[in-house]
Amino acid sequence: MKNDFEKENIFGLGNSNDAYKEYFIGQSYLNMLAKVDDINLSLCNVTFEPGCRNNWYIHHATKDSIGA
């Protein structure tokens, strides 16, 4: 199954995403696609293994937003 995915993934799998592992539950991979130092810009592709969850940002519900 993983080999089938890699054949279809035009961005490539990349390396184990160890630099940002604190933001994920499970295994993710980071592939640097482009980097422009002059303007501090990076373009990356993140690939998640099945069951991997992202903890990058959480929207906390407020009393007013429930049932609206």
HELIX and SHEET records of a PDB file:
HELIX    1   1 LYS A    2  GLU A    8  1                                   7    
HELIX    2   2 ASP A   18  TYR A   23  5                                   6    
HELIX    3   3 ASP A   37  ILE A   39  5                                   3    
HELIX    4   4 LYS A   63  SER A   65  5                                   3    
SHEET    1   A 3 ASN A  15  SER A  16  0                                        
SHEET    2   A 3 SER A  28  VAL A  36 -1                                        
SHEET    3   A 3 LEU A  41  PHE A  48 -1                                        
SHEET    1   B 2 PHE A  24  ILE A  25  0                                        
SHEET    2   B 2 ARG A  53  ASN A  54 -1                                        
END                                                                             
